Amino acid sequence: YNAEKTLKQSEERFNLAMEAGKDGIWDWNIKTDEVYYSPGYTAMLGYSAREVPNQLDFWATHIHPDDKAMAITANKDCIKNRCDSFEVKYRMLTKHRDWRWILGRGKVVDRDGNGRALRLVGTHTDITQWKHAEELSRESQQEIESIFRSAPAGIGVVSDRIITKINDRVEEITGYSQEELIGQSTRLLYPSDEDFNYVGQEKYEQIDLHGTGTVETRWKRKDGAVID
């Protein structure tokens, strides 16, 4: 009785933990293709537990066509003893006919004498919001890169006075190519140590005080011409 009570309490704690974490659980009997889908799993896709058959086909037929081969391969590799666990991201179709991004994790818990998996257990986590945020971040980065490349002013990125990035306009102004400038000290652009040291001292003092700095100076182009 005590053992049964302890097991029941453990199951209750486990179910509560999964519910709190919004993860779904699946348990696949590979010999029969029967799969247990937890209520959290089915709810993630907009279904009640009663609406989902305990068969592998439910999972396979709800994967986005572009992601299906990758998702199935991740499972097959574990079944064939190429790995003990896996993690894969793919889209699944919900009851409401929209796509949700899923982080699927799985682990082999039983193998036969030849090493072939008999049972896989894992979790599903809805990462749709994270994927949308990732896409927005990527689009923002692409927009920034587009502005950086096409700006009429020369723009450069410098770390410890080492050039790490420049746009095309800097190449036009200096006569140097990106390959010739990136990784070099900005000293290359000044006609004298005096100019170089003045800019460093003046600009960094302004940055320390105000967060930004402006200074007029001279640069020496690749062809030797000195420009303001």
C-alpha positions, -999 to 999 in steps of 0.1 A, spaced: 0 0 0 28 24 9 46 17 -24 14 22 -43 8 55 -25 43 67 -31 41 59 -68 8 77 -71 23 108 -54 53 107 -77 30 105 -108 9 135 -94 41 155 -89 53 147 -123 20 156 -140 19 189 -121 55 197 -131 47 191 -167 16 212 -166 34 240 -149 62 239 -175 36 237 -204 54 207 -218 37 177 -235 49 141 -229 49 113 -254 57 76 -249 62 55 -281 61 17 -282 80 12 -314 69 -25 -319 32 -16 -319 35 21 -330 12 29 -300 20 63 -285 8 79 -253 2 116 -257 -3 135 -225 -31 160 -220 -5 188 -222 7 174 -255 -27 173 -271 -38 207 -257 -7 222 -272 -22 214 -306 -58 224 -296 -71 189 -291 -86 172 -261 -70 139 -250 -101 121 -263 -97 135 -298 -62 121 -304 -57 84 -312 -28 67 -295 -10 60 -328 22 73 -343 3 84 -374 -12 113 -355 22 128 -349 36 120 -384 6 135 -403 6 167 -383 43 176 -391 49 204 -416 59 189 -450 91 209 -451 101 196 -416 89 160 -418 121 143 -431 143 160 -405 120 151 -376 116 115 -387 153 111 -393 160 123 -357 138 96 -343 151 69 -367 187 76 -358 179 68 -321 160 37 -330 189 24 -350 213 30 -321 230 59 -337 222 80 -306 206 77 -272 187 110 -273 178 138 -297 165 173 -299 148 187 -330 127 218 -339 98 216 -364 63 228 -371 30 210 -363 -5 216 -375 -30 225 -348 -67 217 -348 -74 253 -358 -52 248 -389 -23 270 -379 13 260 -374 31 258 -340 68 255 -336 77 226 -314 109 217 -297 109 179 -296 132 160 -273 134 122 -271 153 95 -253 156 57 -257 145 39 -226 146 3 -238 165 -16 -265 165 -52 -277 195 -75 -278 207 -60 -312 206 -25 -298 174 -15 -317 151 8 -297 119 -7 -284 106 24 -266 112 61 -269 100 87 -244 102 125 -248 87 159 -244 72 186 -267 76 223 -259 58 250 -278 85 275 -289 63 295 -314 68 328 -296 105 323 -294 107 315 -331 87 346 -340 110 367 -319 140 351 -336 126 359 -370 119 396 -360 154 398 -347 168 384 -380 147 409 -400 158 438 -378 195 427 -383 190 425 -420 175 460 -421 204 474 -400 229 457 -423 211 472 -454 213 507 -439 249 501 -429 259 491 -464 239 518 -483 244 548 -460 260 578 -479 283 584 -449 313 562 -440 304 539 -411 329 517 -393 330 496 -362 361 498 -340 371 478 -309 401 490 -289 410 511 -320 411 479 -342 388 481 -373 363 452 -372 337 464 -398 333 491 -425 308 499 -452 315 506 -489 316 544 -483 347 540 -461 364 521 -489 356 550 -513 369 577 -488 401 559 -479 410 540 -511 415 509 -490 394 477 -495 377 460 -466 403 432 -467 430 458 -462 413 476 -433 395 450 -412 417 437 -384 441 467 -387 447 495 -362 430 528 -370 466 542 -369 468 532 -406 443 560 -415 462 589 -398 491 608 -412 509 610 -379 510 597 -344 500 631 -332 467 629 -351 461 594 -340 467 601 -303 447 633 -303 416 616 -317 419 587 -292 422 610 -262 396 636 -273 369 611 -285 372 587 -256 371 616 -230 338 627 -247 324 592 -247 332 587 -210 314 620 -202 285 620 -227 283 585 -242 293 599 -277 321 618 -291 328 641 -321 362 652 -334 376 667 -365 409 652 -378 429 643 -408 431 610 -426 457 597 -450 443 578 -480 460 548 -495 473 570 -524 490 593 -498 465 622 -501 456 638 -468 419 646 -463 399 664 -437 
